Amino acid sequence: MRYLIVLFLVVSIYGVSIKSPFSASFKQIVYSTKPLTYTGVVYFKDGLILWDYRLPFNKKIWVNKDKITVYDVDLQQVSFTHNNNLLTLIQNAKPYKNNIYKNKYHNQDIYFTIKNHTVYKIEYTNNIGEKIVIRFFDITHKDISPKIFIPTYPDDVDILNYQNR
């Protein structure tokens, strides 16, 4: 599911006209038995994305087209994956109602709110029935250095899923 979250921002950025560059703080709430809250900062420029989770753990997720690199700072692990469904998701994004767009991923509805070409909220229910809401705030459209979109991590981390790299 963690990769699905990354997809949502990618879909909303490519599925409609979005201002770039884009950076914002985010708050992600997973409504489970006990709600879980995650916070961080996200950056987007020229089709590249960096999700920088700060609390309750430190994790960085870089997206370069269909290649996803995840660095879990606390666990000192890096994993690599690809998303082959990205183009399908982008092509099928459709207006839903009043600044809300809708798409599907593995039969799950994804809703994202866009105002003035800026993403403000992403909402969906995951495959185990938990509602996920990601809200963006402190949004800016200032230039972003391309260097932050290059995955960086120490040489001595554990590499997972290396075959997908």
N, C-alpha and C positions, 0 to 999 in steps of 0.2 A: 504493500500500500504506500510505502514512503515514496516510491517512484511515481505513483499515480498523482500524488500531490504536485510533484514537479511538472507533470504533464499539464495540469490544469492551467498553470500560468502560461505555458507554451501555447496551448490551444487558444486561450483568450487573446494572446498577443498576436498570433498569426491569423486567427479566424475572423478578426475584424480589424479595422484601422486603429492602431494604437500609437500614441506618441512615443518616440524613442529619441534619446535614452530615457529610461524610467528607473527610479530608485525609490524605495519606500520601506518603512518599518512595517512589520506584519505581526498579527496575533492570530494564531491558529488554535481553535478549540475543538477537541474531540469529545463529543458528548457520548460518554460511555456510562458505566455504572457510576463512576465518579469522574466528572469532567476533567480532562487533561488540557493544560494550556502550554503552548509553545510560543516563543517570541524570537524575532530576529530581524534581519534586513534582507531585502531582495534587490538585485540589480539586473537590468536588461538593456542591451544595446546591440544593434545589428544582428538580431537573432540569437545572441548569446545570453545565457542567464546564469547568475550565481545566487543561490539561496544560502544565506549565512545564518543558521540557527544559533542562538545565543543561550537561551534558557528553555527547558531545564537542563539541557546538555549542549555541547558545542559540536556542531556538525556543519560541513559545507557540502553543497550539492551544485556541481557545475553541469550545465546542459549546453552542448554544442550540437545543434541539429538533433540527430537521434542518438548521440552518444552521451551517456550520463556517467559522471564520476562522483562518487560519494566518499568523503573523508570524515570519519568519525574521530574527532580529536581526542575525546576521552578514552576511547577503546584503542586508539592508534591503529585503525584499520582503514583500508581503502578498498572500495569495490567498484567494478565497472559493469555497465549494462547497456543495452541498446533498446530502443523502443521502435518496433516496426509498425505500430498502429498510428503513429503521429500524423502522417499525411492524411489518413482516412479521417481521423478526428478533426483535423483542420478543415478539410473539404466539407464535412457534414455540419459544421457549426452553423446554427440558425437562430435568428431573433426569436425570442419567446414572448416577452412583453416588457413595456416600459424600461428600457435600458438593461434588460436581462436577456442573456443568450443561453441556449440550451444545447447540450450535446449528450452523447452516450458513450460509455466505456465499459465493456463487459456487462451490458444490460443495466448499468447504473446511470441515472440521470446526473448530469453536471450542470450547474447553473453558475453563471458569472455575471456580475453587475459591472457595466461600463458606462461612464458618463464623460462626455467631452473627450473621447478617445483615451480614457484612462481607466484602468482596472481598479475597482474599489472593493470587490468581494467575490469570493468563490465559495460555493456551497454544494455539498453532495452527501450521499449516504454510502458508506463503504460496504464491502461484500459481507460484513458481519453485522450490519444494521446500525453502525454508529454514524451519527450525523457529524460532519466535519464542516466547520466554517472558518474561512481565512479572510481577515479584514486587513486592508492596507491603509496606512495613514502616514502623515509627514511625507507626502509624495512630492518628489521633485523631478524635473526634466533637465537637470544640469548634466554637462558632459561627464563621462565616466572613462577612466583609463582602461584601455583594452587589456592591460596586464592582469587585472583582477579576474578575468575570465579564463586565465590559464591555470589549470589545476596545479596546486603546489602543496606538498606535504613532505615530511622528512623521509630520508632514504630507508630508515629502519622500521617503517610501519609494516604491518601484516597486509599482504595483498590477497584479496578474495576475488573470486570470479575472474582470475587473470586471463583465462581463455577468451573472454569476451572483449578484452581491451582493444 
